[in-house]
């Protein structure tokens, strides 16, 4: 079958392409870019006035399946991904059972092939049950299809365990993705340590708890030669540590998420549990440092840390509610509205941080419109202005801090392996 996306602005940072034209897709593969209006196919979609990019890739998502399907599952999570313009997501291992065996990795891949509206790449646990003790069988996990390793929200506190885990990841060519938190400094903490927490009477999580853990993990990566990726950077200190590590030639990369530049801990006022996440929302100074890190390339990628929870779980006392927010359906619009329109990032740089760079960081397919590549494509209407309404979310959950926000830019549809996914 031949599909033609006709007359759009085709932007592919992986090949420095930014031009109007027809994108031609044949048998699920990119066949080429030709002059606007010159291509014909069995299916033609008029995308004049719209942006056509490689399918967005989110390397930090919680799909909750298996074990927590009441919050989210692969079917609903990938529908939300497609609605946000994503054609691929990497799912974190804090499921039940954890993604710590080859069988669970295969189960997720097979389930995504059956019901998914986007590709799903499992990230496997570094330790059994993410308990910080015995290492998982990393070779088996990779052979089954795991694309990276992480204990995510259960950061390893024992430096020796982390060192051995990094040595195995280095041996098998897998990136280790770390949530950076020195837990002895965060016991009982529910939000950023500072004035807002003091006024609210909520125990705080100090910024230095992230910085200390990031520094340790960077040093261990230098020792072991492991490729290290710092998850959801939230502090100015960690941005600077990443900058220094890169200048020293250490194989370390990093990501942040829209809430870490768009919101501060003031969003928690009124005990708003939909603004509760870990690492927590920080200060305006941290936001500014993250924006600088994005602009100068210190922070490589933009992810979402999409973390759905059932409404009743968030409707609790602030210190008892779970950490986490939704992100897949608002991410692109936040990037376009808050980074591209103000000139903090060019549109090409922003798309690169959501396509070809994430693909390169984990060595996964996608992120390009190169001829012969799988036809994973996103189409956006940059002129659409819309108001975030949690009730309209494709996710099973509703825990977004952006409810009521007016944003610009929205996915019109995606193409997954040549198949149109309506959003």
C-alpha positions in Angstrom: 0.0 0.0 0.0 1.2 3.5 -0.8 0.3 6.4 1.6 1.0 10.0 0.8 1.1 12.8 3.4 0.6 15.7 1.0 1.9 19.2 1.2 3.1 19.4 4.8 6.1 21.1 6.4 8.5 18.1 6.8 10.9 18.5 9.6 13.5 15.8 10.2 16.3 16.9 12.5 18.2 13.6 12.0 18.9 14.7 8.4 18.6 18.5 8.8 15.5 18.6 6.6 13.0 21.4 6.9 10.9 21.7 3.7 7.5 21.5 2.3 6.7 18.4 0.3 4.9 15.1 0.1 6.0 12.3 2.3 5.6 9.0 0.5 5.2 5.7 2.5 5.1 2.3 0.8 4.5 -1.0 2.6 5.1 0.5 6.0 8.4 2.1 5.1 9.5 5.7 4.2 9.8 5.8 0.4 11.0 9.4 0.1 10.1 13.1 0.0 9.0 14.7 -3.2 7.6 18.0 -4.4 4.2 19.1 -2.9 1.3 17.7 -4.9 3.4 15.4 -7.1 2.9 12.1 -5.4 -0.1 9.7 -5.7 -1.1 6.8 -3.6 -4.0 4.5 -2.6 -4.4 6.7 0.5 -3.7 10.5 0.4 -3.9 12.8 3.5 -3.8 16.5 2.9 -1.5 17.9 5.6 -1.0 21.3 4.1 -0.3 23.9 6.9 0.7 21.1 9.3 4.0 19.9 10.7 5.2 16.4 9.7 8.0 14.9 11.9 9.5 11.5 12.7 7.3 9.9 15.3 8.0 11.2 18.8 9.8 8.9 21.2 9.3 9.0 25.0 12.0 7.1 26.9 10.5 7.4 30.3 6.9 6.2 30.7 5.0 4.1 33.3 2.4 1.9 31.6 1.5 0.0 34.8 1.0 -3.3 33.1 1.3 -5.9 34.4 -0.1 -5.6 37.9 -1.6 -2.1 38.1 -4.0 -2.1 35.2 -6.5 -0.1 37.2 -4.2 2.9 36.8 -3.2 2.3 33.2 -2.5 -0.5 30.8 -0.6 -0.9 27.5 -3.7 -0.3 25.5 -4.8 2.9 27.2 -1.3 4.2 27.7 -0.4 3.9 24.1 -3.7 5.6 23.1 -2.6 8.5 25.2 0.8 8.3 23.6 -0.6 8.5 20.1 -2.9 11.4 21.2 0.3 13.3 22.2 2.1 12.5 18.9 4.2 9.6 20.2 4.8 6.5 18.1 7.2 4.8 20.6 7.5 4.7 24.4 9.9 3.0 26.8 8.2 1.6 29.8 9.7 1.6 33.3 10.0 -1.6 35.3 8.0 -0.8 38.5 5.2 -3.1 37.6 3.9 -6.2 39.5 5.8 -8.4 38.9 8.6 -6.1 38.1 10.2 -6.3 34.6 13.1 -8.3 36.0 12.7 -11.6 34.0 12.8 -12.4 30.3 9.2 -13.7 30.5 7.9 -10.3 31.6 9.8 -8.5 28.9 8.4 -10.8 26.3 4.9 -10.5 27.7 5.0 -6.7 27.4 6.3 -6.8 23.8 3.7 -9.3 22.8 0.9 -7.4 24.5 1.9 -4.1 22.8 2.0 -5.8 19.4 -1.6 -7.0 20.0 -3.2 -3.8 21.3 -0.7 -1.0 21.1 -1.2 2.4 19.3 2.5 3.0 19.7 5.6 0.8 19.9 6.6 -0.2 23.4 10.2 -0.9 24.5 10.7 -2.4 27.9 13.2 -1.1 30.4 14.2 -3.9 32.7 15.0 -3.7 36.4 18.6 -3.7 37.6 17.9 -5.7 40.7 15.4 -8.5 41.4 12.1 -6.9 42.4 13.8 -3.5 42.3 14.8 -4.3 45.9 18.4 -3.1 45.6 19.9 -6.5 46.3 20.5 -9.3 43.9 21.2 -8.2 40.3 18.8 -9.3 37.6 19.9 -11.5 34.8 20.9 -8.7 32.5 22.0 -10.8 29.6 18.7 -12.6 29.5 16.8 -9.4 29.8 18.6 -7.9 26.8 18.1 -11.1 24.8 14.4 -10.9 25.4 14.2 -7.3 24.2 14.9 -4.9 27.0 16.5 -1.8 25.7 17.9 -0.3 28.9 18.2 -1.0 32.6 16.8 1.0 35.6 15.5 0.6 39.1 13.7 3.9 38.5 11.8 5.1 41.6 13.7 2.6 43.8 17.2 4.1 43.5 20.0 1.8 44.6 21.6 3.2 47.7 24.5 0.7 48.0 27.4 2.0 46.0 28.9 -1.5 45.6 25.7 -2.9 44.1 25.5 0.1 41.8 29.1 -0.4 40.7 28.5 -4.1 39.9 25.3 -3.3 38.1 27.1 -0.7 36.0 29.9 -3.2 35.1 27.3 -5.7 33.8 25.5 -3.0 31.8 28.8 -1.9 30.3 29.6 -5.5 29.4 26.3 -6.0 27.6 26.1 -2.5 26.0 23.0 -1.3 27.9 22.4 2.2 29.2 21.7 2.4 32.9 19.0 5.0 33.7 19.0 6.3 37.2 16.5 8.1 39.4 19.0 10.1 41.5 18.0 10.3 45.2 20.0 9.9 48.4 17.2 8.3 50.4 18.7 9.1 53.9 18.0 12.8 53.1 14.4 12.3 51.9 12.7 10.0 54.5 9.1 11.2 54.9 9.5 14.0 52.4 6.6 14.8 50.1 7.6 17.9 48.2 10.5 20.3 47.7 12.2 21.5 50.9 11.6 25.2 51.1 9.3 28.0 52.0 6.2 26.5 50.5 6.7 23.2 52.3 7.3 25.0 55.5 4.1 27.1 55.2 2.1 24.0 54.3 3.6 22.0 57.1 4.8 19.2 54.7 8.2 17.4 55.2 10.6 18.5 52.5 12.9 16.8 50.0 16.1 18.8 49.7 17.6 19.5 46.3 21.0 18.2 47.4 19.5 14.7 47.7 19.3 14.6 43.9 22.7 16.2 43.5 24.6 13.8 45.8 23.2 10.7 44.1 23.8 12.1 40.6 27.4 12.9 41.5 28.0 9.4 42.9 26.5 7.7 39.8 28.5 9.9 37.5 31.7 8.9 39.3 30.8 5.2 39.1 30.0 5.5 35.4 33.5 7.0 34.9 35.0 4.1 36.8 33.1 1.4 35.0 32.7 2.8 31.5 28.9 2.3 31.8 26.6 4.5 29.7 24.6 6.5 32.3 21.4 8.4 31.7 20.1 10.7 34.4 16.3 10.5 34.6 14.0 13.5 35.2 16.6 16.2 36.2 15.0 18.7 38.5 17.8 20.7 40.1 20.3 23.3 39.0 23.0 21.3 40.8 22.4 18.2 38.7 22.3 20.2 35.5 25.8 21.6 36.4 27.0 18.1 37.3 25.9 16.8 34.0 27.6 19.7 32.2 30.9 19.0 34.0 30.7 15.3 33.4 30.2 15.8 29.7 33.1 18.2 29.6 35.2 15.5 31.2 34.3 13.0 28.6 32.2 10.8 30.8 29.5 8.8 28.9 26.5 10.4 30.7 23.3 11.9 29.3 20.3 13.4 30.8 16.6 14.2 30.4 14.0 16.5 32.0 10.2 16.8 31.7 7.9 19.7 31.0 6.8 20.1 34.6 10.4 20.8 35.7 10.5 24.0 33.7 6.8 24.9 33.6 5.9 24.6 37.3 7.5 25.3 40.7 6.7 23.9 44.2 4.1 26.7 44.4 1.8 24.5 42.4 1.5 22.3 45.5 -0.3 25.1 47.4 -3.7 24.2 48.5 -2.4 20.6 49.0 -2.7 19.9 45.3 -1.8 16.3 45.0 -1.8 16.5 41.2 1.4 18.6 41.6 3.1 15.9 43.8 5.9 14.0 42.0 9.3 12.6 42.7 11.7 14.3 42.2 9.4 17.1 43.3 8.7 20.4 41.7 11.5 22.8 42.7 12.2 26.6 42.6 12.3 29.3 39.9 16.1 29.1 40.0 16.1 25.4 39.2 13.6 26.0 36.4 15.9 28.6 34.9 18.9 26.3 35.1 16.9 23.5 33.3 16.0 25.9 30.5 19.7 26.9 30.1 20.6 23.2 30.1 18.1 22.5 27.4 19.2 25.5 25.3 22.9 24.7 25.4 22.5 21.0 24.9 23.5 19.8 28.4 20.2 18.2 28.8 19.8 15.8 25.8 16.2 14.7 25.8 12.7 15.6 26.8 10.7 12.8 28.4 7.4 12.8 30.3 7.7 10.5 33.3 4.0 9.7 32.5 2.9 8.2 35.9 -0.9 7.6 36.1 -2.7 7.0 39.3 -6.4 6.2 40.0 -8.3 9.3 41.1 -9.1 7.9 44.6 -5.3 7.4 45.1 -4.7 11.1 44.6 -7.7 12.2 46.6 -5.9 11.7 49.9 -3.9 13.8 52.3 -0.9 15.3 50.5 1.7 13.3 52.4 -0.2 10.1 51.8 -0.9 10.5 48.1 1.4 8.8 45.6 4.0 10.6 43.5 3.4 11.1 39.8 1.5 12.9 37.1 0.3 12.3 33.5 2.4 13.7 30.7 2.0 12.0 27.3 -0.9 14.1 26.0 0.5 17.5 27.1 4.2 17.2 26.4 4.5 18.4 22.9 2.1 21.3 23.5 4.2 22.3 26.6 7.3 22.1 24.5 5.9 24.2 21.6 4.2 26.7 23.8 6.8 27.3 26.4 10.1 26.5 24.7 9.7 27.0 20.9 7.4 30.0 20.8 9.5 32.1 23.3 12.7 31.2 21.3 14.3 29.1 24.0 14.7 26.2 21.5 14.3 26.2 17.8 11.5 23.9 16.5 14.2 21.6 15.0 16.1 21.3 18.3 12.9 20.7 20.2 11.8 17.9 17.8 15.4 16.4 18.0 15.1 16.1 21.8 11.9 14.1 21.3 12.9 12.0 18.3 16.4 11.2 17.0 18.2 12.0 20.2 16.1 9.6 22.4 16.4 6.9 19.8 20.2 7.3 19.8 20.5 7.4 23.6 19.0 3.9 23.9 19.9 2.5 20.5 16.3 1.9 19.4 14.7 2.3 15.9 12.9 5.4 14.9 13.5 9.1 15.1 14.1 9.6 11.4 12.3 9.9 8.0 15.2 8.4 6.2 14.2 6.3 3.1 13.8 2.7 4.1 13.1 3.5 7.8 9.9 2.2 9.4 7.1 4.7 8.7 6.6 6.1 12.2 5.4 9.6 11.7 3.7 12.4 13.7 1.6 15.1 12.2 0.9 18.3 14.2 -1.3 21.3 13.9 0.8 24.1 15.3 -2.0 26.7 15.2 -4.5 24.8 17.4 -5.0 26.4 20.8 -6.6 24.1 23.3 -7.4 23.9 27.0 -6.3 20.9 29.0 -9.3 18.9 30.2 -8.5 15.8 32.2 -11.9 14.4 31.5 -10.9 14.1 27.8 -7.7 12.2 28.5 -7.2 8.9 26.7 -5.4 7.6 29.8 -7.4 5.8 32.5 -6.2 8.3 35.0 -6.7 12.1 35.4 -3.8 13.3 37.5 -2.4 16.2 35.6 -1.3 19.5 37.1 -2.0 21.3 33.7 -5.8 21.1 34.0 -7.3 24.3 32.7 -4.0 25.4 31.0 -4.2 26.9 27.5 -1.6 25.4 25.2 -0.8 25.6 21.5 0.1 22.8 19.2 -1.6 19.4 19.0 -1.2 16.1 17.3 -3.6 15.6 14.3 -2.7 11.9 13.8 0.2 9.5 13.8 1.4 6.9 11.4 2.8 3.6 12.9 4.6 1.4 10.5 2.5 2.9 7.7 -0.8 2.5 9.6 -2.7 5.7 10.4 -3.5 6.1 14.1 -6.4 8.6 14.5 -6.2 10.6 17.7 
